Amino acid sequence: MRYILKLAVLTLAVFCTSYILRIDLPDFWTTLLVALVISLLNTFLKPVLVFFTIPFTVVTLGLFLLVINAAIIMIASKLVPGFHVDGFWWALLFSIILSFINSILESLFGTKTKQNRNNNTDQNQNNQQDDNHFDDYEEVK
């Protein structure tokens, strides 16, 4: 269920990004397919690309990850009929705007914050348990 919600948010983000950059997407199904392909590429291909480009990423202080994101958009452009990005720089701009809009929409629809709340709750419980260990000791003066 969570994946479907994230896919819906990504579809909306792809639609908004294509509208901002005036990239023509013929219909809703093409937009959904673009979001699905980007999601699958980010899940399976991106970790492999990140692993093999660790030296470049370290040397460029993480900026090479933007190149990987642009490559993912260009691959999606080749795989989805009806979705066309005119080159590397447009793909880079598309990926930056898409990331920004997607993070805003995820925070609005609660797909990101719910997980973070669970992590924060777990960390707070662990911190309280850790604090209880120190209650048995007296302060050394």
N, C-alpha and C positions, 0 to 999 in steps of 0.2 A: 504494500500500500504506500509506504514511504517513497519507493522508487517512482511510482506513478505520479505522486504529488511533485516530486523533484523534476520529473520529466515535463509535467504541465507547466511548472515555473520556468524551466529552461525553454520550453516552446514559446511562452509569452516573452521571454527575454530575447529570443532569436527574432520574433516578430518585431519587437520594439527596436532592436538594433538594425534590422534590415530597413525599417521605416526611417530611422534617423539617417542612415547612410544611403538611402534611396536605392537599395538593392531589391530588385523585383522578385518576389516570391509569388508564384501563380495562385496558390490556394492554401487552405489550412493544412491539408495533408502533406504538402511539400514542406511546410514549416515544421510540422510534427516529425517528418522523416529527417529533416536536417538536425533537429534537436536529438532525435534518437541516435543518429550516426555520430554526432559530436559526443554524446554521452558514452556510447560504446568505445569510440576512439580514446576518450579520456580514461576510460576504465582499463582497457587492455593495451593500447599502444603507447600512451603517454608514459606510464612507468618504465617501459623498456627504453624509450627515447631518453628519459631523464637519467636512467642508470648509465647508458652508454655515453652520455655527454656530461658526466659529472666534472671532468677536468675543465671543460669550457664554462660550465656554470660557476665553478669556483673562481676561475680567472676573471670572469665578467661580473662577479659578485651577485649572481642570480639573474642578471639581465638576459641570459641566454634562454631562460624559461619562456620569455616573451616570443622568442623565435620558435620554440617548440609549440607554443599555443597557436602561432600563425601557421605553422606547418599542419597542425590538426585541422584548422579551418580550411586550408587549401586542399587537403585530402578529402574533407567532407564536400568541398565544392566539386571535386572530380567524381565523387561517388553518387551524389544526389542530382538527378536530372531536374533542371529548373532552378537550381541554385548556382549562381556563378559569381565568383569574386575575381576582380580584374588583375590581381597580382599580389606580390608579397606585402607591399605596404598597406593595401586595402585589407588584406587578411589580418595584418598586425593591428590595424585600427579596429577592425571588426572584433577581434579577440579581446582587446582592451575594453571596448565599450560593452561587449557581451558580458565580460567578467564583472564590470561595475554594475550593470543593470541586474544581472543574475544575483549578485550579493544583496542588492537592495530588495529585490522581490523575495528572496529567501528569508530575509529578516522580517518582511511584512507578513508573509504567509506562514511563518513559524517553522519552516523546514530545517533551519539552521539553529535557531535559538533553543528549540526543545532538546536537541542533543547536547548543546552546551549547558543547559540548565541541569540535565542529568549528570553530566561530568562534574559541574560545580557542586552539586549536592553530594556526590560521591566523595569529592575531595574534601568538602567540609566535614563529612562524617569521619573520613580518615584522619583529618587534622584533630578532631575532637578526641578520637581514640588515641592518637599520639600524645595529645596533651594530658590525657589521663595517666599516662605512664610517669609523668613527672610530678604528679600529685603526691606520690609516696616519698619523695625525697625532700629533705630540708634544704633551705638555702644556705650555702656556705658563705661565711663572712670572713 
